[in-house]
Amino acid sequence: MLLNAMAIWRRHMHSLIPLVLTVPVYWFLASVASYLALHQLFFNPSQLKKTEHGISNVFAGPVSNKQNEVEDMAKNIIN
């Protein structure tokens, strides 16, 4: 934490120094998330909490031909 404060001080970003105090909170929350993930991985691996990606109300448009080719190749490899 001291090194963070020194780096901010040397770059003359003095207004960011109070934010250095939040670093231990970040470390704590990251540790809690890691332990929860490990617990879930070992005791309930089929019910992992995952981030949903690609959910949007906006239509992205048609899939490109290249992407279709890649998906077809992947299907051929799997089958």
Secondary structure, 3 states (H helix, E strand, C coil): CHHHHHHHHHCCCHHHHHHHHHHHHHHHHHHHHHHHHHHHHHHCHHHCCCCCCCCCCCCCCCCCHHHHHHHHHHHHHHC
